[in-house]
Amino acid sequence: PAAPAAPALVELSQGQTQYIREPRINYPAMSKKLGETGLVIIAVYYNSAGLPKRAEISKSSGYDRLDQAARDAAMSSQVTPFRQPGANESTVYLLKAPFNFTLTK
């Protein structure tokens, strides 16, 4: 018998998604103390229900603490369920989400 087909991957833009549960960003205390700032891009893989299944660092801020905080925030999010023609339960949706860590004076 043939192997089952790999799940389809659909890449989405920010404009194609809407958060039901916003990512909870926790700026690491040590990063604040050390003045670490930067932009992290997280590749978030959602299932058809809008729940994150995996999150990977697509672009690093240069600081491990900020990268991990952004990844954790992405995993705490939820977007509206996806309804795409030809998609099924095994379809995976990829969103490249930006997380900008800045310190205010």
N, CA, C and O atoms as a GROMACS GRO file, in nm:
protein
  420
    1PRO      N    1   0.083  -0.121   0.000
    1PRO     CA    2   0.000   0.000   0.000
    1PRO      C    3   0.086   0.126   0.000
    1PRO      O    4   0.196   0.128   0.056
    2ALA      N    5   0.036   0.228  -0.062
    2ALA     CA    6   0.109   0.356  -0.069
    2ALA      C    7   0.109   0.423   0.067
    2ALA      O    8   0.016   0.410   0.147
    3ALA      N    9   0.216   0.495   0.092
    3ALA     CA   10   0.226   0.570   0.218
    3ALA      C   11   0.124   0.684   0.215
    3ALA      O   12   0.093   0.737   0.109
    4PRO      N   13   0.071   0.720   0.332
    4PRO     CA   14  -0.024   0.831   0.334
    4PRO      C   15   0.044   0.960   0.290
    4PRO      O   16   0.162   0.981   0.317
    5ALA      N   17  -0.031   1.046   0.223
    5ALA     CA   18   0.024   1.172   0.174
    5ALA      C   19   0.062   1.261   0.292
    5ALA      O   20  -0.006   1.264   0.395
    6ALA      N   21   0.170   1.332   0.274
    6ALA     CA   22   0.214   1.426   0.379
    6ALA      C   23   0.112   1.538   0.389
    6ALA      O   24   0.050   1.576   0.290
    7PRO      N   25   0.094   1.592   0.509
    7PRO     CA   26  -0.003   1.701   0.522
    7PRO      C   27   0.041   1.821   0.439
    7PRO      O   28   0.160   1.852   0.431
    8ALA      N   29  -0.055   1.888   0.379
    8ALA     CA   30  -0.026   2.007   0.300
    8ALA      C   31   0.015   2.120   0.393
    8ALA      O   32  -0.033   2.130   0.506
    9LEU      N   33   0.104   2.206   0.344
    9LEU     CA   34   0.147   2.322   0.421
    9LEU      C   35   0.098   2.447   0.349
    9LEU      O   36   0.127   2.467   0.231
   10VAL      N   37   0.023   2.531   0.420
   10VAL     CA   38  -0.030   2.654   0.364
   10VAL      C   39   0.033   2.770   0.439
   10VAL      O   40   0.015   2.783   0.560
   11GLU      N   41   0.107   2.855   0.366
   11GLU     CA   42   0.170   2.970   0.431
   11GLU      C   43   0.071   3.087   0.429
   11GLU      O   44   0.009   3.116   0.328
   12LEU      N   45   0.059   3.151   0.545
   12LEU     CA   46  -0.036   3.260   0.563
   12LEU      C   47   0.036   3.392   0.589
   12LEU      O   48   0.150   3.392   0.637
   13SER      N   49  -0.030   3.502   0.559
   13SER     CA   50   0.024   3.633   0.594
   13SER      C   51  -0.047   3.682   0.720
   13SER      O   52  -0.150   3.626   0.760
   14GLN      N   53   0.008   3.785   0.782
   14GLN     CA   54  -0.054   3.842   0.902
   14GLN      C   55  -0.200   3.881   0.875
   14GLN      O   56  -0.286   3.865   0.961
   15GLY      N   57  -0.228   3.932   0.755
   15GLY     CA   58  -0.362   3.977   0.720
   15GLY      C   59  -0.463   3.865   0.704
   15GLY      O   60  -0.584   3.890   0.703
   16GLN      N   61  -0.417   3.743   0.690
   16GLN     CA   62  -0.506   3.629   0.671
   16GLN      C   63  -0.544   3.561   0.802
   16GLN      O   64  -0.621   3.465   0.802
   17THR      N   65  -0.492   3.610   0.912
   17THR     CA   66  -0.520   3.548   1.041
   17THR      C   67  -0.574   3.650   1.139
   17THR      O   68  -0.548   3.770   1.128
   18GLN      N   69  -0.648   3.601   1.235
   18GLN     CA   70  -0.699   3.685   1.342
   18GLN      C   71  -0.686   3.606   1.472
   18GLN      O   72  -0.726   3.490   1.480
   19TYR      N   73  -0.629   3.671   1.572
   19TYR     CA   74  -0.609   3.603   1.699
   19TYR      C   75  -0.740   3.592   1.777
   19TYR      O   76  -0.815   3.689   1.789
   20ILE      N   77  -0.765   3.473   1.829
   20ILE     CA   78  -0.870   3.451   1.929
   20ILE      C   79  -0.806   3.474   2.066
   20ILE      O   80  -0.865   3.535   2.155
   21ARG      N   81  -0.684   3.424   2.078
   21ARG     CA   82  -0.606   3.443   2.201
   21ARG      C   83  -0.472   3.502   2.159
   21ARG      O   84  -0.390   3.434   2.096
   22GLU      N   85  -0.450   3.628   2.194
   22GLU     CA   86  -0.326   3.697   2.160
   22GLU      C   87  -0.207   3.627   2.226
   22GLU      O   88  -0.221   3.569   2.334
   23PRO      N   89  -0.090   3.631   2.162
   23PRO     CA   90   0.029   3.574   2.225
   23PRO      C   91   0.060   3.649   2.355
   23PRO      O   92   0.055   3.772   2.358
   24ARG      N   93   0.090   3.576   2.460
   24ARG     CA   94   0.125   3.638   2.589
   24ARG      C   95   0.278   3.654   2.594
   24ARG      O   96   0.352   3.559   2.619
   25ILE      N   97   0.321   3.777   2.571
   25ILE     CA   98   0.464   3.804   2.565
   25ILE      C   99   0.515   3.839   2.705
   25ILE      O  100   0.463   3.930   2.770
   26ASN      N  101   0.615   3.765   2.749
   26ASN     CA  102   0.676   3.786   2.879
   26ASN      C  103   0.820   3.831   2.855
   26ASN      O  104   0.906   3.749   2.821
   27TYR      N  105   0.846   3.961   2.871
   27TYR     CA  106   0.981   4.015   2.849
   27TYR      C  107   1.068   3.965   2.963
   27TYR      O  108   1.043   4.000   3.078
   28PRO      N  109   1.170   3.886   2.935
   28PRO     CA  110   1.254   3.830   3.042
   28PRO      C  111   1.317   3.941   3.127
   28PRO      O  112   1.373   4.037   3.074
   29ALA      N  113   1.309   3.926   3.259
   29ALA     CA  114   1.361   4.028   3.352
   29ALA      C  115   1.511   4.051   3.329
   29ALA      O  116   1.557   4.165   3.331
   30MET      N  117   1.586   3.944   3.308
   30MET     CA  118   1.730   3.959   3.287
   30MET      C  119   1.759   4.035   3.157
   30MET      O  120   1.853   4.114   3.150
   31SER      N  121   1.677   4.011   3.055
   31SER     CA  122   1.693   4.083   2.928
   31SER      C  123   1.668   4.232   2.948
   31SER      O  124   1.739   4.316   2.893
   32LYS      N  125   1.565   4.265   3.027
   32LYS     CA  126   1.537   4.407   3.058
   32LYS      C  127   1.656   4.469   3.129
   32LYS      O  128   1.702   4.578   3.095
   33LYS      N  129   1.706   4.397   3.229
   33LYS     CA  130   1.817   4.446   3.310
   33LYS      C  131   1.941   4.472   3.225
   33LYS      O  132   2.013   4.569   3.246
   34LEU      N  133   1.965   4.383   3.128
   34LEU     CA  134   2.083   4.393   3.043
   34LEU      C  135   2.061   4.482   2.920
   34LEU      O  136   2.152   4.503   2.840
   35GLY      N  137   1.937   4.533   2.904
   35GLY     CA  138   1.906   4.619   2.790
   35GLY      C  139   1.897   4.546   2.658
   35GLY      O  140   1.920   4.605   2.553
   36GLU      N  141   1.863   4.417   2.661
   36GLU     CA  142   1.852   4.339   2.539
   36GLU      C  143   1.720   4.373   2.467
   36GLU      O  144   1.612   4.367   2.526
   37THR      N  145   1.732   4.407   2.339
   37THR     CA  146   1.615   4.437   2.257
   37THR      C  147   1.633   4.367   2.122
   37THR      O  148   1.743   4.323   2.090
   38GLY      N  149   1.528   4.358   2.046
   38GLY     CA  150   1.540   4.301   1.912
   38GLY      C  151   1.410   4.247   1.859
   38GLY      O  152   1.310   4.236   1.931
   39LEU      N  153   1.414   4.213   1.732
   39LEU     CA  154   1.299   4.157   1.662
   39LEU      C  155   1.322   4.008   1.642
   39LEU      O  156   1.428   3.966   1.595
   40VAL      N  157   1.222   3.929   1.678
   40VAL     CA  158   1.226   3.784   1.658
   40VAL      C  159   1.113   3.750   1.562
   40VAL      O  160   1.000   3.796   1.579
   41ILE      N  161   1.142   3.669   1.462
   41ILE     CA  162   1.037   3.617   1.374
   41ILE      C  163   1.022   3.469   1.407
   41ILE      O  164   1.117   3.391   1.400
   42ILE      N  165   0.900   3.432   1.445
   42ILE     CA  166   0.870   3.294   1.481
   42ILE      C  167   0.783   3.230   1.372
   42ILE      O  168   0.680   3.286   1.334
   43ALA      N  169   0.825   3.115   1.322
   43ALA     CA  170   0.744   3.037   1.230
   43ALA      C  171   0.652   2.951   1.316
   43ALA      O  172   0.697   2.857   1.382
   44VAL      N  173   0.522   2.985   1.313
   44VAL     CA  174   0.424   2.914   1.395
   44VAL      C  175   0.342   2.824   1.304
   44VAL      O  176   0.285   2.869   1.204
   45TYR      N  177   0.336   2.697   1.339
   45TYR     CA  178   0.260   2.599   1.261
   45TYR      C  179   0.130   2.568   1.336
   45TYR      O  180   0.131   2.511   1.444
   46TYR      N  181   0.018   2.608   1.274
   46TYR     CA  182  -0.115   2.589   1.335
   46TYR      C  183  -0.188   2.473   1.268
   46TYR      O  184  -0.167   2.444   1.150
   47ASN      N  185  -0.275   2.407   1.346
   47ASN     CA  186  -0.363   2.307   1.286
   47ASN      C  187  -0.489   2.378   1.235
   47ASN      O  188  -0.503   2.499   1.251
   48SER      N  189  -0.581   2.304   1.176
   48SER     CA  190  -0.700   2.364   1.116
   48SER      C  191  -0.792   2.428   1.220
   48SER      O  192  -0.875   2.511   1.186
   49ALA      N  193  -0.777   2.389   1.348
   49ALA     CA  194  -0.857   2.448   1.455
   49ALA      C  195  -0.798   2.582   1.504
   49ALA      O  196  -0.859   2.650   1.587
   50GLY      N  197  -0.680   2.617   1.452
   50GLY     CA  198  -0.617   2.743   1.491
   50GLY      C  199  -0.528   2.733   1.614
   50GLY      O  200  -0.491   2.835   1.672
   51LEU      N  201  -0.494   2.610   1.652
   51LEU     CA  202  -0.406   2.590   1.768
   51LEU      C  203  -0.263   2.566   1.721
   51LEU      O  204  -0.241   2.493   1.624
   52PRO      N  205  -0.164   2.628   1.789
   52PRO     CA  206  -0.025   2.608   1.749
   52PRO      C  207   0.022   2.467   1.783
   52PRO      O  208  -0.001   2.418   1.894
   53LYS      N  209   0.087   2.404   1.688
   53LYS     CA  210   0.140   2.269   1.709
   53LYS      C  211   0.292   2.272   1.725
   53LYS      O  212   0.349   2.184   1.789
   54ARG      N  213   0.356   2.374   1.665
   54ARG     CA  214   0.501   2.385   1.669
   54ARG      C  215   0.538   2.530   1.642
   54ARG      O  216   0.468   2.601   1.570
   55ALA      N  217   0.647   2.574   1.700
   55ALA     CA  218   0.697   2.710   1.675
   55ALA      C  219   0.849   2.703   1.668
   55ALA      O  220   0.915   2.645   1.755
   56GLU      N  221   0.903   2.763   1.563
   56GLU     CA  222   1.048   2.763   1.542
   56GLU      C  223   1.096   2.906   1.520
   56GLU      O  224   1.023   2.990   1.468
   57ILE      N  225   1.219   2.932   1.559
   57ILE     CA  226   1.276   3.064   1.538
   57ILE      C  227   1.317   3.075   1.392
   57ILE      O  228   1.404   3.002   1.344
   58SER      N  229   1.253   3.168   1.321
   58SER     CA  230   1.283   3.191   1.180
   58SER      C  231   1.393   3.296   1.167
   58SER      O  232   1.480   3.285   1.080
   59LYS      N  233   1.388   3.398   1.253
   59LYS     CA  234   1.492   3.501   1.257
   59LYS      C  235   1.517   3.535   1.403
   59LYS      O  236   1.425   3.573   1.476
   60SER      N  237   1.641   3.521   1.445
   60SER     CA  238   1.677   3.544   1.584
   60SER      C  239   1.698   3.692   1.613
   60SER      O  240   1.736   3.770   1.525
   61SER      N  241   1.673   3.729   1.738
   61SER     CA  242   1.701   3.865   1.786
   61SER      C  243   1.849   3.880   1.817
   61SER      O  244   1.901   3.990   1.830
   62GLY      N  245   1.917   3.766   1.830
   62GLY     CA  246   2.056   3.765   1.873
   62GLY      C  247   2.068   3.735   2.022
   62GLY      O  248   2.179   3.723   2.075
   63TYR      N  249   1.954   3.722   2.089
   63TYR     CA  250   1.952   3.692   2.232
   63TYR      C  251   1.864   3.570   2.257
   63TYR      O  252   1.744   3.572   2.226
   64ASP      N  253   1.923   3.464   2.312
   64ASP     CA  254   1.848   3.340   2.336
   64ASP      C  255   1.725   3.362   2.422
   64ASP      O  256   1.620   3.304   2.396
   65ARG      N  257   1.737   3.447   2.527
   65ARG     CA  258   1.623   3.470   2.617
   65ARG      C  259   1.504   3.530   2.542
   65ARG      O  260   1.390   3.488   2.561
   66LEU      N  261   1.531   3.628   2.456
   66LEU     CA  262   1.422   3.692   2.380
   66LEU      C  263   1.363   3.595   2.279
   66LEU      O  264   1.242   3.589   2.261
   67ASP      N  265   1.450   3.518   2.213
   67ASP     CA  266   1.402   3.420   2.116
   67ASP      C  267   1.309   3.318   2.183
   67ASP      O  268   1.203   3.286   2.129
   68GLN      N  269   1.349   3.269   2.300
   68GLN     CA  270   1.267   3.169   2.370
   68GLN      C  271   1.136   3.231   2.420
   68GLN      O  272   1.032   3.166   2.416
   69ALA      N  273   1.141   3.356   2.467
   69ALA     CA  274   1.020   3.425   2.513
   69ALA      C  275   0.921   3.442   2.397
   69ALA      O  276   0.800   3.425   2.416
   70ALA      N  277   0.971   3.474   2.279
   70ALA     CA  278   0.885   3.490   2.162
   70ALA      C  279   0.824   3.355   2.122
   70ALA      O  280   0.706   3.346   2.088
   71ARG      N  281   0.905   3.250   2.126
   71ARG     CA  282   0.856   3.116   2.093
   71ARG      C  283   0.747   3.073   2.191
   71ARG      O  284   0.643   3.019   2.151
   72ASP      N  285   0.770   3.097   2.320
   72ASP     CA  286   0.670   3.062   2.422
   72ASP      C  287   0.541   3.141   2.399
   72ASP      O  288   0.431   3.086   2.412
   73ALA      N  289   0.554   3.270   2.365
   73ALA     CA  290   0.436   3.353   2.340
   73ALA      C  291   0.357   3.300   2.221
   73ALA      O  292   0.234   3.293   2.226
   74ALA      N  293   0.427   3.262   2.116
   74ALA     CA  294   0.359   3.208   1.998
   74ALA      C  295   0.282   3.082   2.032
   74ALA      O  296   0.170   3.061   1.984
   75MET      N  297   0.340   2.997   2.117
   75MET     CA  298   0.272   2.872   2.155
   75MET      C  299   0.152   2.897   2.246
   75MET      O  300   0.069   2.808   2.262
   76SER      N  301   0.141   3.016   2.305
   76SER     CA  302   0.027   3.048   2.391
   76SER      C  303  -0.089   3.109   2.312
   76SER      O  304  -0.195   3.137   2.368
   77SER      N  305  -0.069   3.130   2.182
   77SER     CA  306  -0.170   3.197   2.100
   77SER      C  307  -0.271   3.099   2.042
   77SER      O  308  -0.254   2.977   2.047
   78GLN      N  309  -0.377   3.157   1.987
   78GLN     CA  310  -0.474   3.081   1.910
   78GLN      C  311  -0.533   3.174   1.806
   78GLN      O  312  -0.564   3.289   1.836
   79VAL      N  313  -0.547   3.125   1.683
   79VAL     CA  314  -0.606   3.204   1.576
   79VAL      C  315  -0.740   3.143   1.537
   79VAL      O  316  -0.773   3.031   1.575
   80THR      N  317  -0.818   3.219   1.459
   80THR     CA  318  -0.948   3.167   1.416
   80THR      C  319  -0.927   3.040   1.333
   80THR      O  320  -0.828   3.030   1.260
   81PRO      N  321  -1.018   2.944   1.343
   81PRO     CA  322  -1.005   2.820   1.264
   81PRO      C  323  -0.998   2.852   1.115
   81PRO      O  324  -1.054   2.951   1.068
   82PHE      N  325  -0.930   2.766   1.041
   82PHE     CA  326  -0.910   2.787   0.898
   82PHE      C  327  -1.013   2.710   0.818
   82PHE      O  328  -1.043   2.594   0.847
   83ARG      N  329  -1.066   2.776   0.716
   83ARG     CA  330  -1.160   2.713   0.624
   83ARG      C  331  -1.108   2.740   0.483
   83ARG      O  332  -1.135   2.845   0.425
   84GLN      N  333  -1.032   2.646   0.431
   84GLN     CA  334  -0.975   2.666   0.298
   84GLN      C  335  -1.020   2.552   0.207
   84GLN      O  336  -1.024   2.437   0.250
   85PRO      N  337  -1.054   2.584   0.082
   85PRO     CA  338  -1.095   2.479  -0.012
   85PRO      C  339  -0.982   2.376  -0.030
   85PRO      O  340  -0.866   2.412  -0.046
   86GLY      N  341  -1.018   2.251  -0.026
   86GLY     CA  342  -0.921   2.144  -0.046
   86GLY      C  343  -0.841   2.108   0.078
   86GLY      O  344  -0.763   2.012   0.075
   87ALA      N  345  -0.857   2.183   0.186
   87ALA     CA  346  -0.783   2.153   0.308
   87ALA      C  347  -0.856   2.045   0.387
   87ALA      O  348  -0.977   2.027   0.374
   88ASN      N  349  -0.779   1.974   0.469
   88ASN     CA  350  -0.841   1.875   0.557
   88ASN      C  351  -0.776   1.884   0.694
   88ASN      O  352  -0.699   1.977   0.721
   89GLU      N  353  -0.806   1.790   0.781
   89GLU     CA  354  -0.755   1.794   0.919
   89GLU      C  355  -0.604   1.787   0.927
   89GLU      O  356  -0.545   1.832   1.026
   90SER      N  357  -0.539   1.730   0.825
   90SER     CA  358  -0.394   1.717   0.831
   90SER      C  359  -0.321   1.839   0.771
   90SER      O  360  -0.198   1.846   0.775
   91THR      N  361  -0.396   1.934   0.718
   91THR     CA  362  -0.334   2.054   0.662
   91THR      C  363  -0.273   2.136   0.774
   91THR      O  364  -0.333   2.154   0.880
   92VAL      N  365  -0.152   2.185   0.751
   92VAL     CA  366  -0.080   2.266   0.849
   92VAL      C  367  -0.069   2.407   0.793
   92VAL      O  368  -0.042   2.426   0.674
   93TYR      N  369  -0.089   2.506   0.879
   93TYR     CA  370  -0.086   2.646   0.839
   93TYR      C  371   0.033   2.715   0.904
   93TYR      O  372   0.050   2.710   1.026
   94LEU      N  373   0.115   2.779   0.823
   94LEU     CA  374   0.237   2.845   0.870
   94LEU      C  375   0.218   2.996   0.870
   94LEU      O  376   0.182   3.056   0.769
   95LEU      N  377   0.243   3.056   0.986
   95LEU     CA  378   0.240   3.202   0.999
   95LEU      C  379   0.376   3.246   1.054
   95LEU      O  380   0.422   3.193   1.155
   96LYS      N  381   0.439   3.340   0.987
   96LYS     CA  382   0.564   3.397   1.038
   96LYS      C  383   0.528   3.521   1.118
   96LYS      O  384   0.497   3.627   1.063
   97ALA      N  385   0.532   3.506   1.250
   97ALA     CA  386   0.485   3.611   1.342
   97ALA      C  387   0.603   3.690   1.398
   97ALA      O  388   0.698   3.632   1.449
   98PRO      N  389   0.596   3.824   1.388
   98PRO     CA  390   0.702   3.907   1.444
   98PRO      C  391   0.677   3.939   1.591
   98PRO      O  392   0.563   3.964   1.631
   99PHE      N  393   0.782   3.939   1.670
   99PHE     CA  394   0.777   3.979   1.811
   99PHE      C  395   0.888   4.080   1.831
   99PHE      O  396   1.006   4.048   1.817
  100ASN      N  397   0.850   4.204   1.863
  100ASN     CA  398   0.948   4.311   1.876
  100ASN      C  399   0.966   4.344   2.025
  100ASN      O  400   0.872   4.387   2.092
  101PHE      N  401   1.086   4.323   2.074
  101PHE     CA  402   1.117   4.352   2.214
  101PHE      C  403   1.188   4.487   2.219
  101PHE      O  404   1.300   4.502   2.171
  102THR      N  405   1.120   4.586   2.279
  102THR     CA  406   1.179   4.719   2.292
  102THR      C  407   1.164   4.764   2.438
  102THR      O  408   1.068   4.726   2.506
  103LEU      N  409   1.257   4.842   2.482
  103LEU     CA  410   1.252   4.898   2.618
  103LEU      C  411   1.207   5.043   2.608
  103LEU      O  412   1.258   5.120   2.528
  104THR      N  413   1.110   5.078   2.691
  104THR     CA  414   1.064   5.217   2.695
  104THR      C  415   1.133   5.289   2.811
  104THR      O  416   1.161   5.229   2.915
  105LYS      N  417   1.159   5.411   2.791
  105LYS     CA  418   1.230   5.489   2.892
  105LYS      C  419   1.131   5.548   2.991
  105LYS      O  420   1.171   5.617   3.084
   0.00000   0.00000   0.00000
